[in-house]
Amino acid sequence: MDLKLSKYIIPSIISMVLIGTYTNIDGFFIGNTAGDDGLAAINIVWPIVALITSIGTGIGVGGSVMLGSFRGRDDNKSAEQIKTTMLLMLLVVGVISGLLLWIVSRPLLELMGASGRVLAYSVDYSDIICLGSVFQIMGSGLVVLLRNEQKTYFSMFCCIAGLIVHLLLDILLVENYALGGVAVSTVASQAVVMIMSLFALRFDIKAKIKKNNIISILKASTSPLGINFVPSVVLLFTNYFALLSGGTAGVSAYAVMSYAVYTFDYIYQGVCDGIQPIISYCWGAGNQTDKKRAVRAAVIILAAFTILFILITPGLIFIMPELFAVSDAAAKMMNTGFVIYAVSYPFKAIVKFICSYYYSCGKTKLSNVLIYIDPVIFTPMLLAVLSKLFGINGVWLSMTLAQALVAALGLSLLYKKHSNK
């Protein structure tokens, strides 16, 4: 296996930036056609969308960790069995989860606070997304598999092709069909990614699908699924308290800030996903030298991006409200929101790196602790307290403090692990 870092990290970062660009493009069109109601709607429905893509990414990364480990041990027979099992799981889970989410989506949207025009927009979007989820789940999972099969640049080209299709369809559909048009663009673009990925991958039709492999992939997928989905669970809580503290304008402000902040998250995750194939392979091969080299490179790159994100925050405060056509009330909320968010960037980088490192080495329990403690304990607790004390600024402050707490916990676990050694 070629362990050249740039071969994995650069395409992974670019691919994740492109995925984040999908959301930004949608927000631009929605903000300029449906205003605050449209932006609030897509932000409320986003956890459902994120769950769909996270399921695909979770299976893709979970299976790829096992795949890389078997490749590192020169056990190609087991590796091919994992590939075939992953393909079947992506297809079956895609169909079943799409139908289930379509059935429960409207009650969930109402539970998350959508009503009136916002609810109508949300339902238009979620119905199409749920029914087309098999394309999104297979597309996101197969792109990960491409990277682990050393087709890193082709996986990037798949994302580029998907983005082009997405943009063209947004231009054609959004003005007349609003959020329904955006949903069609999303599903069609991921169908393109899925078809291109299937064309590039080779599967051994003789490879057996084993029950044990299915169980192992599901266990390994809990951490990567969580690290991709948890921000959207946090979004769900934040939407609720932003709505209580600032009304529709508060949710709209949070939606637009999320376009920037989540893009940064995607870049962080791109770096971590880029080193995952190397770490998993080295873990299987027992190659500590190359694993440490990959870890060092990731830390340096994450630190550089963190500094860059902090430096461009003043520009975001100036550009984003005008670009997405938010109301004056929402723009005012964003002024302090972006500043408070900027403090969280180093903590976000630390959390994503430690979690990704753990699950890349098969240590899903430690990774799961860090991933799921935030939406279960830290974020709800902080939002409930700080939003009452400081209003909408308390909502923004909760996000930063939650990430700081998770980062502190992660660093303490990492220190304890290495001190014991």
Contacts in CASP RR format, 6 or more apart in sequence:
PFRMAT RR
TARGET T0000
AUTHOR 0000-0000-0000
METHOD contacts of the structure
MODEL  1
MDLKLSKYIIPSIISMVLIGTYTNIDGFFIGNTAGDDGLAAINIVWPIVA
LITSIGTGIGVGGSVMLGSFRGRDDNKSAEQIKTTMLLMLLVVGVISGLL
LWIVSRPLLELMGASGRVLAYSVDYSDIICLGSVFQIMGSGLVVLLRNEQ
KTYFSMFCCIAGLIVHLLLDILLVENYALGGVAVSTVASQAVVMIMSLFA
LRFDIKAKIKKNNIISILKASTSPLGINFVPSVVLLFTNYFALLSGGTAG
VSAYAVMSYAVYTFDYIYQGVCDGIQPIISYCWGAGNQTDKKRAVRAAVI
ILAAFTILFILITPGLIFIMPELFAVSDAAAKMMNTGFVIYAVSYPFKAI
VKFICSYYYSCGKTKLSNVLIYIDPVIFTPMLLAVLSKLFGINGVWLSMT
LAQALVAALGLSLLYKKHSNK
1 71 0 8 1.000
1 72 0 8 1.000
1 150 0 8 1.000
1 281 0 8 1.000
2 150 0 8 1.000
3 278 0 8 1.000
3 281 0 8 1.000
3 282 0 8 1.000
3 290 0 8 1.000
3 294 0 8 1.000
5 275 0 8 1.000
5 278 0 8 1.000
5 293 0 8 1.000
5 294 0 8 1.000
5 297 0 8 1.000
7 150 0 8 1.000
7 152 0 8 1.000
7 153 0 8 1.000
8 147 0 8 1.000
8 152 0 8 1.000
8 274 0 8 1.000
8 275 0 8 1.000
8 277 0 8 1.000
8 278 0 8 1.000
9 270 0 8 1.000
9 271 0 8 1.000
9 274 0 8 1.000
9 275 0 8 1.000
9 297 0 8 1.000
9 298 0 8 1.000
9 301 0 8 1.000
11 147 0 8 1.000
11 152 0 8 1.000
11 153 0 8 1.000
11 155 0 8 1.000
11 156 0 8 1.000
11 274 0 8 1.000
12 147 0 8 1.000
12 152 0 8 1.000
12 270 0 8 1.000
12 271 0 8 1.000
12 273 0 8 1.000
12 274 0 8 1.000
13 267 0 8 1.000
13 270 0 8 1.000
13 271 0 8 1.000
13 274 0 8 1.000
14 156 0 8 1.000
14 159 0 8 1.000
15 143 0 8 1.000
15 155 0 8 1.000
15 156 0 8 1.000
15 159 0 8 1.000
15 270 0 8 1.000
16 266 0 8 1.000
16 267 0 8 1.000
16 269 0 8 1.000
16 270 0 8 1.000
16 273 0 8 1.000
17 263 0 8 1.000
17 266 0 8 1.000
17 267 0 8 1.000
18 156 0 8 1.000
18 159 0 8 1.000
18 160 0 8 1.000
18 162 0 8 1.000
18 163 0 8 1.000
19 159 0 8 1.000
19 266 0 8 1.000
20 262 0 8 1.000
20 263 0 8 1.000
20 266 0 8 1.000
21 163 0 8 1.000
21 263 0 8 1.000
22 163 0 8 1.000
22 166 0 8 1.000
22 186 0 8 1.000
22 189 0 8 1.000
23 259 0 8 1.000
23 262 0 8 1.000
23 263 0 8 1.000
24 259 0 8 1.000
24 263 0 8 1.000
25 163 0 8 1.000
25 166 0 8 1.000
25 167 0 8 1.000
25 170 0 8 1.000
26 42 0 8 1.000
26 170 0 8 1.000
26 182 0 8 1.000
26 185 0 8 1.000
26 186 0 8 1.000
27 39 0 8 1.000
27 42 0 8 1.000
27 255 0 8 1.000
27 256 0 8 1.000
27 259 0 8 1.000
27 324 0 8 1.000
28 323 0 8 1.000
28 324 0 8 1.000
29 170 0 8 1.000
29 174 0 8 1.000
29 182 0 8 1.000
30 38 0 8 1.000
30 39 0 8 1.000
30 41 0 8 1.000
30 42 0 8 1.000
30 174 0 8 1.000
30 178 0 8 1.000
30 179 0 8 1.000
30 182 0 8 1.000
31 38 0 8 1.000
31 39 0 8 1.000
31 324 0 8 1.000
31 325 0 8 1.000
31 326 0 8 1.000
32 324 0 8 1.000
32 325 0 8 1.000
33 174 0 8 1.000
33 175 0 8 1.000
33 178 0 8 1.000
34 41 0 8 1.000
34 121 0 8 1.000
34 178 0 8 1.000
34 179 0 8 1.000
35 252 0 8 1.000
35 325 0 8 1.000
35 326 0 8 1.000
36 248 0 8 1.000
36 249 0 8 1.000
36 251 0 8 1.000
36 252 0 8 1.000
36 326 0 8 1.000
36 327 0 8 1.000
36 330 0 8 1.000
37 117 0 8 1.000
37 118 0 8 1.000
37 121 0 8 1.000
37 248 0 8 1.000
38 118 0 8 1.000
38 121 0 8 1.000
38 178 0 8 1.000
38 179 0 8 1.000
39 251 0 8 1.000
39 252 0 8 1.000
39 255 0 8 1.000
39 256 0 8 1.000
39 324 0 8 1.000
39 326 0 8 1.000
40 118 0 8 1.000
40 248 0 8 1.000
40 251 0 8 1.000
40 252 0 8 1.000
40 255 0 8 1.000
41 114 0 8 1.000
41 117 0 8 1.000
41 118 0 8 1.000
41 119 0 8 1.000
41 121 0 8 1.000
41 122 0 8 1.000
41 125 0 8 1.000
41 179 0 8 1.000
42 121 0 8 1.000
42 122 0 8 1.000
42 125 0 8 1.000
42 179 0 8 1.000
42 182 0 8 1.000
42 255 0 8 1.000
43 235 0 8 1.000
43 239 0 8 1.000
43 251 0 8 1.000
43 252 0 8 1.000
43 254 0 8 1.000
43 255 0 8 1.000
43 258 0 8 1.000
44 109 0 8 1.000
44 112 0 8 1.000
44 113 0 8 1.000
44 114 0 8 1.000
44 118 0 8 1.000
44 122 0 8 1.000
44 239 0 8 1.000
44 251 0 8 1.000
45 105 0 8 1.000
45 109 0 8 1.000
45 114 0 8 1.000
45 122 0 8 1.000
45 125 0 8 1.000
45 126 0 8 1.000
45 129 0 8 1.000
46 232 0 8 1.000
46 235 0 8 1.000
46 258 0 8 1.000
47 112 0 8 1.000
47 229 0 8 1.000
47 232 0 8 1.000
47 233 0 8 1.000
47 235 0 8 1.000
47 236 0 8 1.000
48 101 0 8 1.000
48 105 0 8 1.000
48 108 0 8 1.000
48 109 0 8 1.000
48 126 0 8 1.000
48 129 0 8 1.000
48 130 0 8 1.000
49 126 0 8 1.000
49 129 0 8 1.000
49 186 0 8 1.000
49 232 0 8 1.000
50 228 0 8 1.000
50 229 0 8 1.000
50 231 0 8 1.000
50 232 0 8 1.000
50 235 0 8 1.000
51 97 0 8 1.000
51 101 0 8 1.000
51 229 0 8 1.000
51 232 0 8 1.000
52 97 0 8 1.000
52 98 0 8 1.000
52 101 0 8 1.000
52 129 0 8 1.000
52 130 0 8 1.000
52 133 0 8 1.000
52 136 0 8 1.000
52 137 0 8 1.000
53 136 0 8 1.000
53 137 0 8 1.000
53 140 0 8 1.000
53 228 0 8 1.000
54 225 0 8 1.000
54 226 0 8 1.000
54 228 0 8 1.000
54 229 0 8 1.000
54 232 0 8 1.000
55 93 0 8 1.000
55 94 0 8 1.000
55 97 0 8 1.000
55 137 0 8 1.000
55 225 0 8 1.000
56 90 0 8 1.000
56 93 0 8 1.000
56 94 0 8 1.000
56 136 0 8 1.000
56 137 0 8 1.000
56 138 0 8 1.000
56 139 0 8 1.000
56 140 0 8 1.000
56 141 0 8 1.000
56 225 0 8 1.000
57 140 0 8 1.000
57 141 0 8 1.000
57 144 0 8 1.000
57 224 0 8 1.000
57 225 0 8 1.000
57 228 0 8 1.000
58 141 0 8 1.000
58 144 0 8 1.000
58 221 0 8 1.000
58 224 0 8 1.000
58 225 0 8 1.000
58 226 0 8 1.000
58 228 0 8 1.000
59 86 0 8 1.000
59 89 0 8 1.000
59 90 0 8 1.000
59 93 0 8 1.000
59 137 0 8 1.000
59 141 0 8 1.000
59 217 0 8 1.000
59 221 0 8 1.000
59 225 0 8 1.000
60 86 0 8 1.000
60 90 0 8 1.000
60 140 0 8 1.000
60 141 0 8 1.000
60 142 0 8 1.000
60 144 0 8 1.000
60 145 0 8 1.000
60 221 0 8 1.000
60 224 0 8 1.000
61 144 0 8 1.000
61 220 0 8 1.000
61 221 0 8 1.000
61 224 0 8 1.000
61 273 0 8 1.000
61 276 0 8 1.000
61 359 0 8 1.000
62 217 0 8 1.000
62 220 0 8 1.000
62 221 0 8 1.000
62 223 0 8 1.000
62 224 0 8 1.000
62 359 0 8 1.000
63 82 0 8 1.000
63 86 0 8 1.000
63 217 0 8 1.000
63 220 0 8 1.000
63 221 0 8 1.000
64 86 0 8 1.000
64 144 0 8 1.000
64 145 0 8 1.000
64 147 0 8 1.000
64 148 0 8 1.000
64 276 0 8 1.000
64 277 0 8 1.000
64 280 0 8 1.000
65 220 0 8 1.000
65 276 0 8 1.000
65 280 0 8 1.000
65 359 0 8 1.000
65 360 0 8 1.000
65 362 0 8 1.000
66 82 0 8 1.000
66 213 0 8 1.000
66 216 0 8 1.000
66 217 0 8 1.000
66 220 0 8 1.000
66 280 0 8 1.000
67 79 0 8 1.000
67 82 0 8 1.000
67 83 0 8 1.000
67 86 0 8 1.000
67 145 0 8 1.000
67 148 0 8 1.000
67 280 0 8 1.000
68 79 0 8 1.000
68 148 0 8 1.000
68 277 0 8 1.000
68 280 0 8 1.000
68 281 0 8 1.000
68 284 0 8 1.000
69 280 0 8 1.000
69 281 0 8 1.000
69 283 0 8 1.000
69 284 0 8 1.000
69 362 0 8 1.000
70 76 0 8 1.000
70 78 0 8 1.000
70 79 0 8 1.000
70 82 0 8 1.000
70 284 0 8 1.000
71 79 0 8 1.000
71 281 0 8 1.000
72 281 0 8 1.000
72 282 0 8 1.000
72 284 0 8 1.000
72 285 0 8 1.000
73 284 0 8 1.000
73 285 0 8 1.000
77 207 0 8 1.000
80 203 0 8 1.000
80 204 0 8 1.000
80 207 0 8 1.000
81 207 0 8 1.000
81 208 0 8 1.000
81 209 0 8 1.000
81 210 0 8 1.000
81 213 0 8 1.000
82 213 0 8 1.000
82 217 0 8 1.000
83 145 0 8 1.000
83 201 0 8 1.000
83 203 0 8 1.000
83 204 0 8 1.000
83 207 0 8 1.000
84 203 0 8 1.000
84 204 0 8 1.000
84 205 0 8 1.000
84 207 0 8 1.000
84 208 0 8 1.000
84 209 0 8 1.000
85 209 0 8 1.000
85 210 0 8 1.000
85 213 0 8 1.000
85 214 0 8 1.000
85 217 0 8 1.000
86 141 0 8 1.000
86 145 0 8 1.000
86 217 0 8 1.000
87 142 0 8 1.000
87 203 0 8 1.000
88 209 0 8 1.000
89 214 0 8 1.000
89 217 0 8 1.000
90 137 0 8 1.000
90 138 0 8 1.000
90 139 0 8 1.000
90 141 0 8 1.000
90 142 0 8 1.000
91 134 0 8 1.000
91 138 0 8 1.000
93 137 0 8 1.000
94 133 0 8 1.000
94 134 0 8 1.000
94 137 0 8 1.000
94 138 0 8 1.000
95 134 0 8 1.000
97 133 0 8 1.000
97 137 0 8 1.000
98 130 0 8 1.000
98 131 0 8 1.000
98 132 0 8 1.000
98 133 0 8 1.000
98 134 0 8 1.000
99 130 0 8 1.000
101 126 0 8 1.000
101 130 0 8 1.000
101 133 0 8 1.000
102 126 0 8 1.000
102 127 0 8 1.000
102 130 0 8 1.000
102 131 0 8 1.000
105 123 0 8 1.000
105 126 0 8 1.000
105 127 0 8 1.000
105 130 0 8 1.000
106 123 0 8 1.000
106 126 0 8 1.000
109 119 0 8 1.000
109 122 0 8 1.000
109 123 0 8 1.000
109 126 0 8 1.000
110 119 0 8 1.000
112 236 0 8 1.000
112 239 0 8 1.000
112 240 0 8 1.000
113 239 0 8 1.000
113 240 0 8 1.000
113 243 0 8 1.000
114 122 0 8 1.000
118 248 0 8 1.000
121 178 0 8 1.000
121 179 0 8 1.000
122 179 0 8 1.000
124 177 0 8 1.000
124 178 0 8 1.000
124 179 0 8 1.000
124 180 0 8 1.000
124 183 0 8 1.000
125 179 0 8 1.000
125 180 0 8 1.000
125 182 0 8 1.000
125 183 0 8 1.000
126 183 0 8 1.000
127 183 0 8 1.000
128 180 0 8 1.000
128 181 0 8 1.000
128 183 0 8 1.000
128 184 0 8 1.000
128 187 0 8 1.000
129 136 0 8 1.000
129 183 0 8 1.000
129 186 0 8 1.000
129 187 0 8 1.000
132 187 0 8 1.000
135 187 0 8 1.000
135 190 0 8 1.000
135 191 0 8 1.000
135 194 0 8 1.000
136 186 0 8 1.000
136 187 0 8 1.000
136 190 0 8 1.000
138 190 0 8 1.000
138 194 0 8 1.000
138 197 0 8 1.000
139 190 0 8 1.000
139 193 0 8 1.000
139 194 0 8 1.000
139 197 0 8 1.000
140 190 0 8 1.000
140 193 0 8 1.000
142 193 0 8 1.000
142 194 0 8 1.000
142 197 0 8 1.000
142 198 0 8 1.000
142 201 0 8 1.000
143 155 0 8 1.000
143 158 0 8 1.000
143 159 0 8 1.000
143 193 0 8 1.000
143 197 0 8 1.000
144 155 0 8 1.000
144 273 0 8 1.000
145 197 0 8 1.000
145 201 0 8 1.000
146 152 0 8 1.000
146 154 0 8 1.000
146 155 0 8 1.000
146 158 0 8 1.000
146 197 0 8 1.000
146 200 0 8 1.000
146 201 0 8 1.000
147 155 0 8 1.000
147 273 0 8 1.000
147 274 0 8 1.000
147 277 0 8 1.000
148 276 0 8 1.000
148 277 0 8 1.000
148 280 0 8 1.000
149 201 0 8 1.000
150 277 0 8 1.000
151 200 0 8 1.000
151 201 0 8 1.000
154 196 0 8 1.000
154 200 0 8 1.000
155 197 0 8 1.000
157 196 0 8 1.000
158 192 0 8 1.000
158 193 0 8 1.000
158 196 0 8 1.000
158 197 0 8 1.000
158 200 0 8 1.000
159 193 0 8 1.000
161 192 0 8 1.000
161 193 0 8 1.000
161 196 0 8 1.000
162 189 0 8 1.000
162 190 0 8 1.000
162 192 0 8 1.000
162 193 0 8 1.000
163 189 0 8 1.000
165 185 0 8 1.000
165 188 0 8 1.000
165 189 0 8 1.000
165 192 0 8 1.000
166 185 0 8 1.000
166 186 0 8 1.000
166 188 0 8 1.000
166 189 0 8 1.000
167 185 0 8 1.000
169 181 0 8 1.000
169 184 0 8 1.000
169 185 0 8 1.000
169 188 0 8 1.000
169 189 0 8 1.000
170 181 0 8 1.000
170 182 0 8 1.000
170 185 0 8 1.000
173 180 0 8 1.000
173 181 0 8 1.000
173 182 0 8 1.000
173 184 0 8 1.000
173 185 0 8 1.000
174 181 0 8 1.000
174 182 0 8 1.000
174 185 0 8 1.000
177 184 0 8 1.000
219 364 0 8 1.000
220 359 0 8 1.000
220 362 0 8 1.000
220 364 0 8 1.000
222 364 0 8 1.000
222 368 0 8 1.000
223 355 0 8 1.000
223 358 0 8 1.000
223 359 0 8 1.000
223 364 0 8 1.000
223 367 0 8 1.000
223 368 0 8 1.000
223 371 0 8 1.000
224 356 0 8 1.000
224 359 0 8 1.000
226 368 0 8 1.000
226 371 0 8 1.000
226 372 0 8 1.000
227 269 0 8 1.000
227 352 0 8 1.000
227 355 0 8 1.000
227 356 0 8 1.000
227 359 0 8 1.000
227 367 0 8 1.000
227 371 0 8 1.000
228 269 0 8 1.000
230 371 0 8 1.000
230 372 0 8 1.000
230 374 0 8 1.000
230 375 0 8 1.000
231 262 0 8 1.000
231 265 0 8 1.000
233 375 0 8 1.000
234 374 0 8 1.000
234 375 0 8 1.000
234 379 0 8 1.000
234 399 0 8 1.000
234 402 0 8 1.000
235 254 0 8 1.000
235 258 0 8 1.000
237 375 0 8 1.000
237 379 0 8 1.000
237 380 0 8 1.000
237 383 0 8 1.000
238 254 0 8 1.000
238 379 0 8 1.000
238 383 0 8 1.000
238 395 0 8 1.000
238 398 0 8 1.000
238 399 0 8 1.000
239 251 0 8 1.000
239 254 0 8 1.000
240 383 0 8 1.000
241 383 0 8 1.000
241 384 0 8 1.000
241 387 0 8 1.000
241 395 0 8 1.000
241 398 0 8 1.000
242 250 0 8 1.000
242 251 0 8 1.000
242 253 0 8 1.000
242 254 0 8 1.000
242 392 0 8 1.000
242 395 0 8 1.000
243 250 0 8 1.000
243 251 0 8 1.000
244 387 0 8 1.000
245 387 0 8 1.000
245 391 0 8 1.000
245 392 0 8 1.000
245 394 0 8 1.000
245 395 0 8 1.000
246 333 0 8 1.000
246 391 0 8 1.000
246 392 0 8 1.000
249 326 0 8 1.000
249 327 0 8 1.000
249 329 0 8 1.000
249 330 0 8 1.000
249 333 0 8 1.000
250 329 0 8 1.000
250 330 0 8 1.000
250 333 0 8 1.000
250 392 0 8 1.000
252 326 0 8 1.000
252 327 0 8 1.000
252 330 0 8 1.000
253 326 0 8 1.000
253 330 0 8 1.000
253 331 0 8 1.000
253 333 0 8 1.000
253 334 0 8 1.000
253 337 0 8 1.000
253 392 0 8 1.000
254 395 0 8 1.000
256 320 0 8 1.000
256 321 0 8 1.000
256 324 0 8 1.000
256 326 0 8 1.000
256 330 0 8 1.000
256 334 0 8 1.000
257 320 0 8 1.000
257 334 0 8 1.000
257 337 0 8 1.000
257 338 0 8 1.000
257 341 0 8 1.000
259 320 0 8 1.000
259 324 0 8 1.000
260 316 0 8 1.000
260 320 0 8 1.000
260 338 0 8 1.000
261 341 0 8 1.000
264 305 0 8 1.000
264 309 0 8 1.000
264 345 0 8 1.000
264 348 0 8 1.000
265 348 0 8 1.000
265 352 0 8 1.000
267 305 0 8 1.000
268 302 0 8 1.000
268 305 0 8 1.000
268 348 0 8 1.000
268 349 0 8 1.000
268 352 0 8 1.000
268 353 0 8 1.000
269 352 0 8 1.000
269 356 0 8 1.000
271 298 0 8 1.000
271 301 0 8 1.000
271 302 0 8 1.000
271 305 0 8 1.000
271 353 0 8 1.000
272 298 0 8 1.000
272 352 0 8 1.000
272 353 0 8 1.000
272 355 0 8 1.000
272 356 0 8 1.000
272 357 0 8 1.000
273 356 0 8 1.000
275 294 0 8 1.000
275 295 0 8 1.000
275 297 0 8 1.000
275 298 0 8 1.000
275 356 0 8 1.000
275 360 0 8 1.000
276 356 0 8 1.000
276 360 0 8 1.000
278 290 0 8 1.000
278 291 0 8 1.000
278 294 0 8 1.000
279 291 0 8 1.000
279 294 0 8 1.000
279 295 0 8 1.000
279 357 0 8 1.000
279 360 0 8 1.000
279 361 0 8 1.000
280 360 0 8 1.000
280 361 0 8 1.000
280 362 0 8 1.000
281 287 0 8 1.000
282 288 0 8 1.000
282 290 0 8 1.000
282 291 0 8 1.000
282 294 0 8 1.000
283 291 0 8 1.000
283 360 0 8 1.000
283 361 0 8 1.000
283 362 0 8 1.000
295 357 0 8 1.000
298 353 0 8 1.000
299 353 0 8 1.000
302 349 0 8 1.000
302 352 0 8 1.000
302 353 0 8 1.000
303 349 0 8 1.000
305 349 0 8 1.000
306 345 0 8 1.000
306 346 0 8 1.000
306 349 0 8 1.000
309 342 0 8 1.000
309 345 0 8 1.000
310 342 0 8 1.000
310 345 0 8 1.000
313 338 0 8 1.000
313 339 0 8 1.000
313 341 0 8 1.000
313 342 0 8 1.000
316 338 0 8 1.000
317 334 0 8 1.000
317 335 0 8 1.000
317 338 0 8 1.000
317 339 0 8 1.000
320 334 0 8 1.000
320 338 0 8 1.000
321 330 0 8 1.000
321 331 0 8 1.000
321 334 0 8 1.000
326 334 0 8 1.000
333 392 0 8 1.000
336 393 0 8 1.000
336 396 0 8 1.000
337 393 0 8 1.000
337 396 0 8 1.000
340 393 0 8 1.000
340 396 0 8 1.000
340 397 0 8 1.000
340 399 0 8 1.000
340 400 0 8 1.000
341 396 0 8 1.000
341 399 0 8 1.000
341 400 0 8 1.000
343 400 0 8 1.000
344 399 0 8 1.000
344 400 0 8 1.000
344 403 0 8 1.000
344 404 0 8 1.000
346 407 0 8 1.000
347 400 0 8 1.000
347 403 0 8 1.000
347 404 0 8 1.000
347 406 0 8 1.000
347 407 0 8 1.000
348 403 0 8 1.000
350 407 0 8 1.000
350 410 0 8 1.000
350 411 0 8 1.000
351 370 0 8 1.000
351 403 0 8 1.000
351 406 0 8 1.000
351 407 0 8 1.000
351 410 0 8 1.000
354 367 0 8 1.000
354 370 0 8 1.000
354 410 0 8 1.000
354 411 0 8 1.000
354 413 0 8 1.000
354 414 0 8 1.000
355 367 0 8 1.000
355 370 0 8 1.000
355 371 0 8 1.000
356 367 0 8 1.000
358 364 0 8 1.000
358 366 0 8 1.000
358 367 0 8 1.000
358 370 0 8 1.000
359 367 0 8 1.000
366 413 0 8 1.000
366 417 0 8 1.000
369 409 0 8 1.000
369 413 0 8 1.000
370 406 0 8 1.000
370 409 0 8 1.000
370 410 0 8 1.000
370 413 0 8 1.000
373 406 0 8 1.000
373 409 0 8 1.000
374 402 0 8 1.000
374 403 0 8 1.000
374 405 0 8 1.000
374 406 0 8 1.000
378 401 0 8 1.000
378 402 0 8 1.000
378 405 0 8 1.000
378 406 0 8 1.000
379 398 0 8 1.000
379 399 0 8 1.000
379 402 0 8 1.000
382 397 0 8 1.000
382 398 0 8 1.000
382 401 0 8 1.000
382 402 0 8 1.000
383 394 0 8 1.000
383 395 0 8 1.000
383 398 0 8 1.000
386 394 0 8 1.000
386 395 0 8 1.000
386 397 0 8 1.000
386 398 0 8 1.000
386 401 0 8 1.000
387 394 0 8 1.000
387 395 0 8 1.000
387 398 0 8 1.000
390 397 0 8 1.000
END
